[in-house]
Amino acid sequence: MVTRRKLVIGTGAAAIAGAAGYPMLTGAGTAYRDAVRQSWAAKSPSQTGEFDYLVHYATLAANSHNTQPWIFSEVGKTVVIRPDMGRATPAADPDHHHLYASLGCAAENLSLAAMAAGSRTSANFNPDGDGAVEIDRIAGRAEQEALFGAILERQCTRSEYDGRTVSASDIAQLEAAAKVDGCTLIAIPDRDRIEQLLALAITANTIQVEDAKFTEELKQWLRFNGGQAAETRDGLYSACAGNPSLPPFLGRIMFDLLFSAGSENDKLAKQLRSSAGLAVFVTERDDKAHWVQSGRSYQRFALRATTLGIRHAFVNQFVDVPTVRAEFSKVLGIGNQRADLVVRYGYAPAMPRSLRRPIGEVIV
Ligand SMILES: Cc1cc2nc3c(=O)[nH]c(=O)nc-3n(C[C@H](O)[C@H](O)[C@H](O)COP(=O)(O)O)c2cc1C
């Protein structure tokens, strides 16, 4: 439904854009379309060499703010994924939890791609220095897991969903797919329960949106139109979240004018109420090795959801603000375990794709 507020925002942006001499701002443009094709291309080891093939699929993983905070290297049969601290987001993620979870997402994609190419893998966290995920490859038989086939289709779908419920058998498949050591998935497929939890998400969202450092950092990672997204091939492209495409200078002005706790909380409430359920990824311990495991578990969940035609998007507001996370953990009854990541799931059409940098930029 087009609300009055949406209409005002939409026409306001169009009017300013028109005055600034930008004819039609919603078209994503050739540069963006080319970048989507390059980012999400199917590749094979024979085409690119095995290491480049593995890195390509690894980089298609979900990652916080789409900063792509990873560096890949190869030591014999081991692939090492190190954090790129230059791409950390200290305001949104002061303890680097999401950064390490992002490495876990990449490690899971890489393991699935290795398996499809005929290697069994074992992934371990090496805590030395900033830490790294090390993935050992052992020759085996090529196994095309259905999850691998979903890597090119998975996306975080940040729209309102259509309200349909997900069947118990599909939820059981999601839970089975998400199993990794040290991490448990708690599914909340109950609308009344989500309604009760909504207040917690709103509290955290308000704290984040009213935090000037959080907002400034977020703005730096926003890409306001397809051309800007294609230039950097990272960050959060506005169209992926259903926002209009604008010239960057105008996008920043509109963001300053319109990004408020009120508007963001309304959006969050609609998104949660339209979803079929919540999935909470909980780890036994609160350390980097387990944060990586939460990312692996999420990635497997997301890929299985993709094969089942189920959409998902993060609602980490429940876990990003420590005081709210403590309250959320109490409600879940998880004691000292850490609630790491939260996603909502349900049904909706696909949204425009996020982009990835060429692999040459993430290999050393
Ligand atoms: C650890 C982690 C935390 C994330 N947190 C959020 C979040 O709080 N809100 C959100 O909308 N997306 C969140 N995302 C999703 C990323 O923004 C998304 O993966 C990235 O923009 C790339 O888009 P894609 O997953 O559709 O390819 C998170 C992803 C990861 C791995």
The ligand as an SDF file (V2000), in Angstrom:
LIG
                    3D

 31 33  0  0  0  0  0  0  0  0999 V2000
   27.0220  -10.8890   10.3860 C   0  0  0  0  0  0  0  0  0  0  0  0
   26.0420  -10.1550    9.4930 C   0  0  0  0  0  0  0  0  0  0  0  0
   25.2770   -9.1200   10.0190 C   0  0  0  0  0  0  0  0  0  0  0  0
   24.3520   -8.4750    9.2010 C   0  0  0  0  0  0  0  0  0  0  0  0
   23.5370   -7.5110    9.7520 N   0  0  0  0  0  0  0  0  0  0  0  0
   22.5560   -6.9820    9.0140 C   0  0  0  0  0  0  0  0  0  0  0  0
   21.6060   -6.1080    9.6050 C   0  0  0  0  0  0  0  0  0  0  0  0
   21.6630   -5.8150   10.8140 O   0  0  0  0  0  0  0  0  0  0  0  0
   20.6260   -5.5940    8.8250 N   0  0  0  0  0  0  0  0  0  0  0  0
   20.5250   -5.9240    7.5020 C   0  0  0  0  0  0  0  0  0  0  0  0
   19.5960   -5.4570    6.8350 O   0  0  0  0  0  0  0  0  0  0  0  0
   21.4050   -6.7560    6.9070 N   0  0  0  0  0  0  0  0  0  0  0  0
   22.4050   -7.3030    7.6330 C   0  0  0  0  0  0  0  0  0  0  0  0
   23.2770   -8.1760    7.0560 N   0  0  0  0  0  0  0  0  0  0  0  0
   23.1300   -8.5090    5.6340 C   0  0  0  0  0  0  0  0  0  0  0  0
   24.1690   -7.8170    4.7660 C   0  0  0  0  0  0  0  0  0  0  0  0
   23.9420   -6.4280    4.7170 O   0  0  0  0  0  0  0  0  0  0  0  0
   24.1460   -8.4570    3.3720 C   0  0  0  0  0  0  0  0  0  0  0  0
   24.5940   -9.7740    3.4750 O   0  0  0  0  0  0  0  0  0  0  0  0
   25.0270   -7.6830    2.3840 C   0  0  0  0  0  0  0  0  0  0  0  0
   24.5180   -6.3950    2.1530 O   0  0  0  0  0  0  0  0  0  0  0  0
   25.1210   -8.3960    1.0360 C   0  0  0  0  0  0  0  0  0  0  0  0
   23.8420   -8.6100    0.5120 O   0  0  0  0  0  0  0  0  0  0  0  0
   23.3400  -10.0770    0.1170 P   0  0  0  0  0  0  0  0  0  0  0  0
   23.4240  -10.9120    1.3660 O   0  0  0  0  0  0  0  0  0  0  0  0
   21.9260   -9.8730   -0.3480 O   0  0  0  0  0  0  0  0  0  0  0  0
   24.2480  -10.5870   -0.9480 O   0  0  0  0  0  0  0  0  0  0  0  0
   24.2210   -8.8380    7.8380 C   0  0  0  0  0  0  0  0  0  0  0  0
   25.0240   -9.8570    7.3200 C   0  0  0  0  0  0  0  0  0  0  0  0
   25.9160  -10.5210    8.1370 C   0  0  0  0  0  0  0  0  0  0  0  0
   26.7270  -11.6620    7.5980 C   0  0  0  0  0  0  0  0  0  0  0  0
  1  2  1  0
  2  3  1  0
  2 30  2  0
  3  4  2  0
  4  5  1  0
  4 28  1  0
  5  6  2  0
  6  7  1  0
  6 13  1  0
  7  8  2  0
  7  9  1  0
  9 10  1  0
 10 11  2  0
 10 12  1  0
 12 13  2  0
 13 14  1  0
 14 15  1  0
 14 28  1  0
 15 16  1  0
 16 17  1  0
 16 18  1  0
 18 19  1  0
 18 20  1  0
 20 21  1  0
 20 22  1  0
 22 23  1  0
 23 24  1  0
 24 25  2  0
 24 26  1  0
 24 27  1  0
 28 29  2  0
 29 30  1  0
 30 31  1  0
M  END
$$$$
